[in-house]
Amino acid sequence: MKFETSRLGALEKLETFVENDILNYNTKRNFDFGVHNRKNVSCLSPYITHRIITEYETAKLVLNKHPFQKVDKYIQEIFWRIYWKGWLELRPKVWSDFVEDLKSIKDDENYLKAIQGETEIECFNDWVNELKEFNYLHNHTRMLFASIWIFTLKLPWQKGAEFFMKHLFDGDAASNTLSWRWVAGIQTKGKNYLAQSWNISKFSNNKYKNVKLNENAAPVKDKREYLISPVQINKNDQKNEYLIFFDNETHAQSFNLKKYKKIFFVLLDNNSRSIKLDPKVLDFKKKIISSEIINDEFDIKSLDENSFTNFTEKINSFDVVYPSVGENLSFLNKLIKKNNLNINFITREEDEFCWKFSNKGFFNFKGNIPIILSTFKLN
């Protein structure tokens, strides 16, 4: 399984899926047929995470070709990502607490066996190796993996979320962290997701049978409560000459670039990350950025965090395409405080519109998808 690193390659993959395979998605999406047979799912998440293509243009392309009723599950899955992001924007302390939790959890023998694929559970070991080799796992398999990690292997959910973030090409602060919390039973308090042997057998197409699991585990308990805080994104009318992108917003030309003197892409290395990424993941990000900065019309360059830090010591005010809650925003907030920066954040209108529906559960958000689609003429 190979992932393209250019927008053109991502669009071709999207178009192939929409033309040939999407109508099987509703009934086949939960089956994991293995790394060499992924036609039942789109495998677009690594591109959407980095926004080489966006959720919105994906939905529009799909709905231009097929009626909503035939592709509703796929459209909902696209909007899950936006919902999770909005949910975390409204409760940013969930991310900072997760990062802090990791600092106090020690890597014991059971954890080391798990990440080395040396447990007594064959399917789990295979999934560990698949994740490390291909930097991707089927979405349903991720849920099963997380459930086994938490309830059968009895490992902290935070370390599982960290392990996924380290290796996944589509690692996303919101989707990853909140999905692990959901499996654990603390995102929707008291409702955990329990992997069961029949489920693994059915959706692995009978590859794995009679898997011994803890199928009656109680949800993880976490007494912390997270109140909604209004999204506060600093904006001003000052005309800045410089525009900054981070690796989770990489399609530069979906923004107005003409008014900027210089445009920079910033990619943090592991020295500045709370969660250290696998070298292949960092390389994937570098290649995506490289494909975007080849442009004769605009002056676009890439910066590492040291060069960017030096830049902020000389230039006090600039525009930044808002990177959302996660590693990049945490890094940027430290620089804002240290160098007293005057940042003007640029957001997508669609994001801000959608995030206001993330104040409750996904059922409420799902009910507003038709409004979102019609407001932005996506259907």
Secondary structure, DSSP 8 states (H G I E B T S, - for coil): -----SHHHHHHHHHHHHHHTGGGHHHHTT----TT--TTS---HHHHHTTSS-HHHHHHHHHHHS-HHHHHHHHHHHHHHHHHHHHHHH-THHHHHHHHHHHT----HHHHHHHTT-SS-HHHHHHHHHHHHHS---HHHHHHHHHIIIIIS---HHHHHHHHHHH-TT--HHHHHHHHHHHHTTTTTT------HHHHHHHTTTSS-S----TT------------------------SEEEEETT---GGGS--TT-SEEEEEE--GGG-SS---HHHHHHHHHHHHHHH--SSS-EEEEEHHHHHHHHHH--EEEEE---TTHHHHHHHHHHHHHT-EEEEE--HHHHHHHTTTTS-HHHHHHTHHHHHHHTT--
